[in-house]
Amino acid sequence: MAKKMLTPRKPFVKNEDKFISFSSRLLEFCKKNLKILLLGFTLVILAGAGWAVIHKIYQQRAISAAVSLEKVRPELSPSGEVDKSLAALQQVISDYPDSGAAFQARLFKAQLLYQQQKYAEAAAIYESLRGGDPGLEVLLTESLSYCWEGQKQFQRAAEILEPLVKDHKLPYRGELLRRQAMLYEEAGDRARALTCYRRLLGQHPDAAFTPLIEEKIQILKQNQG
């Protein structure tokens, strides 16, 4: 039986030529632009190293700030000297102004100032902290309300609570409504106080408080008339 002759495969000349041609052009480009390529490569390395250094410095500053704040904490106890505590907190704020520790130090400072009845100074700090941490907005808003109440700005103290009393997710919304109503009463705004008590009654409060709220509503209605 005659053996079948195998037809030799044709080499992929065109593909090989294209690859060789591309390699040659790439090599030629590298030779002509060697300095530029080396400079670019160096810049990439430097940028990466620079970012690593910055990140390390930031971490070190954050750790230092936290350590400094921790040293102050014992001085925030009732037995501590207030002036010394305020000075120590201010030192943390000055040394690490953009750190989380500085944010906490400003919050502690405001609380100490409020306890010392320095309501205007405390209010200024609370106001400056708003927007910095969404999780603290409720606390900051309530704190501002207490600061303005301390300055006998009852209308302002009541009005700032409005976004909170509208938040049905707050578990103590009823307590905020009650406080808002009392603040409006102090401000002489009986109409708004009456609205607050009615809203409070609509929340179906504890049965023990319902008669008191209804009595308040009747008294305010009579005074309006």
N, C-alpha and C positions, 0 to 999 in steps of 0.2 A: 504494500500500500504506500502510495506516494505521500511523503510528508508535506503537510500544508506549510507553505512559506509564511512566516510572520512579517507583517508590514511594520517596519520600525516607526516608533512614535516621533512626531515632529517636536522638536524642542520649542518651549515657549519663548521664542526669541524676542517677540515684541514686549512681553512683560518684563523679561530680564533687562532689555535695553532701557525700558522706562525706569526701572529701579536703579540701574547704574547711572543713568542720566540725572535722576533726582539726587542720588547720593553725591554725585560730582558737584551739582549746583549747591547743595547744602554745605559741602566741605569748602567750596569756594567762598560762600557767604560768610562762613565762620572765620575764614582767614582774613577777609576784608574787614570784618566787624568784630574782631577779637577783643579789642579794647572796650567797646561798648557792651559786649556780652559779659565780660569780666566785671565791669562796673555795675551792671544790672544785677548780676549774681551777688556781688558784694553788698549792694544796697538791700537786697532781700534778706541776706544773712544779718546785716546790721539792724534792719527793721524788726526782725524776729527777736534778736537779742535785746533790742531796746524795749520792746513790749514786755519781754520776760522780766527785765530790770524794773520797769514801771510797776508791773503787777506785784513783784516782790516787795517793792517799797510801799505800795498801797497796803499790802497785807501786813507788813511790819507796823505801819502807822495805825492800822485798825486794831492790831493786837495791843500796841502801846496805849492807845486811847481807852480800850476796854480795861486794861490793867489800872490806868489812872483813875477811871471812874469807879472801879471796884475798891480802890483805896479810900475813896470819898464816902462810900456807902455807910460805914460805921458812924460817920459824923452826921448822918441824916437822922439818927435816932433822936427821940425826944430829949435825951440827956445831953446831946451834943450842943456845942455853941453854934448858934445860927449864923453869926457873922463869919465864923471860920468855915462853916459848911458852904456858905454862899461864895466865899473867896475861892475855895477849893474847886467848886463846880465851875466857876468862871475861868479858872486856870485850864480845866479840861476843854472848855468851849474855845478858849483862845489858842491853845496848842494844837487842837485837832478840829478845826471849824467845820469841815465837811464830813466828819465821821458819824456813824450811828451813835457812838458814845456821846458825842457832842449834842446830838438830838435829845438823848435821854437826860443829859446833864441840864439842858435848858428846861426840860419838862420838870425835873426835880427842883430846879431853881424857882420856877413859877409856883410850884406847890408850897415851897418854903416861904416865898414872898406873900402868898395868900394867907398862910397861917400867921404871918406877922402883920396881917391886915394892910399890907401894901398892895391894895387891889389894882390900882392903875398900872403899876409896874408888872404885876403878875398878868394882867389882861394883855399888855403889850407883847409879852412873850408867848402867851397862848395864841394870840392872833398871828404872830410870825410863824408859828409851827403848823398852822392849818394848811392842808394841801400836801404836807410832807409825807404823811402816812395815812392812807384811807382807813385803815383799821382803827385809828385813833380819833377820827373826826367826831364821833359821838362824845367821847371823853372831853375833847377840846371845846366843843360847843357848850356842853354842860358847865365846864369850868369857866368859860367866858361869862355865861349867864350868872354864875355865883359871884364872879368878880364885879359885874355891873350892879348886881343886887347889893353888894357890899358898899358900892358908891352911891346907893339909893337911886340908881337909874333903872327903876322898876319896869318901865315900858320897854326899854331896850332889852332888859334881862328876859322879859317874857317873849318878845318878838323873835329872838334868836332861836328859841326852842321850837318854833313852828315846823321846820323841816323834820324834826325828830318826832313830834306828836303825830305827824302825818304818816310816819313809817309804821305800818301795822305789824312789821316783823319784830319790832323791839318788844322784848318780854315785859318791860316795865313802862310801857307807853302810858298806862293809866296814872302812874305816879308822876310822870312828866306833865300830863294834862292837869292834874290836881295842882301841881306847883305853878304851872303857867297861869291857871285861874287865880291863884292867890296873888301872884305878881301883878296881874292886871287889876285886881282889887286894890293893891297897894298904890298902883299908879292912878287910881280913880277912874279907870276905864271899865265901868260896870257892864257895858254891852258885850265887850269881849270876854270878860270874866264869865258872864252868863252863857255865852257860846261854848266856852271851855267846859263848864259844868254839864251842859246838855250833851256835849260830845262824850264826856266821861260817863254819864248815865246811859248813853247808847251803847256803851261797851259792856253792859251788864256786869257791873262791879260786884264785889262780895256783898252778900245780903246785909251784912252788918253795917256797911258804909252807905248803902242805898238811901236810908232815911235821912242821913246827914246831907247827902248831895241834893236830895229833893228839897230839904229845908233851905239850903243855900240858894237854890234856884228860886224858891218862893220869895225869899228876902230880897234878892237882886231884882226880881220882877216888880216888887212893891216899890223899891227905891227908884226904879226907872219911871214908874207911874207918878 
